[in-house]
Amino acid sequence: MNVLFIGDVVGEPGRRAVRRTLSSLREREKINVVVANGENSAGGAGITLSTARELFDAGVDIITTGDHLWDQREVAQLLEHEPRFLRPANYPAGVPGRGMTVVSKPGCPDFAVLNLQGRTFMPPLENPFTVAEVLVAELRTRTPLILIDFHAEATSEKIALGWLLDGQVSAIIGTHTHVQTADERILPRGTACLTDAGFTGGHGGVLGREWPPVVEKFQKQTPQRFGVCETDVKLNGCLIQIDDETGHALAIRRVSESVMLV
């Protein structure tokens, strides 16, 4: 199985990059399943019904999220009604929505996606390490093909989860920092890891935002409105090849596709 993971989609430039790039990528790389982090798809902060629909219509199978989950009110409808939409699974009991799902497609083995959020420099959710062990064991009763989007700040936290779950999941892909790291590897027991997939959107600014107000914020410590950057647009993420029988990763490769938006 070939899986494409798309790093945090930021605003309209990011959504358009997915629309314009995904079809050709899917054909060229023979991709079976597409997972995208969509928590910044609405103006760079949160997600709405329309931006989620745009990503699904472009060919995304599962949308994951993170700490910007609650930035738009419409997310409540996605959490309640959209089974392809995930929030971090380590929210406390009673929070609406789902943190994991299993994708079933004709001609492909079942494929599971689990969404987790870190705690270092992040809101204090339940411990992702203990939650992951329980939920991975549950998912493995359905399929050994499991991908985790670990939305976390600290690189050490992301790498540590990889070692904890090596051989139990197919891949652990980090999101949140918007900076694609060059540390992709397959751990000894078969789990592919990448500390951060980067982001999909305008790279001509600061993490998907226009650079002048960000610079002024650092200079003067005054409130600024951070507009979405529309230049140097790229789709960032990674491709993972997974053995259908064992669920072990066979290869992982970073993706960075430049996109012309005119």
Secondary structure, 3 states (H helix, E strand, C coil): CEEEEECEEEHHHHHHHHHHHHHHHHHHHCCCEEEEECCECCCCCCCCHHHHHHHHHHCCCEEECCCCHHHCCCHHHHHHHCCCECCCCCCCCCCCCCCEEEECCCCCCCEEEEEEECCCCCCCCCCHHHHHHHHHHHHCCCCCCEEEEEECCCHHHHHHHHHHHECCECEEEEECCCCCCCCCEECCCCCEEECCCCEEEECCCECCECHHHHHHHHHHCCCCCCCECCCCEEEEEEEEEECCCCCCEEEEEEEEEECCCC
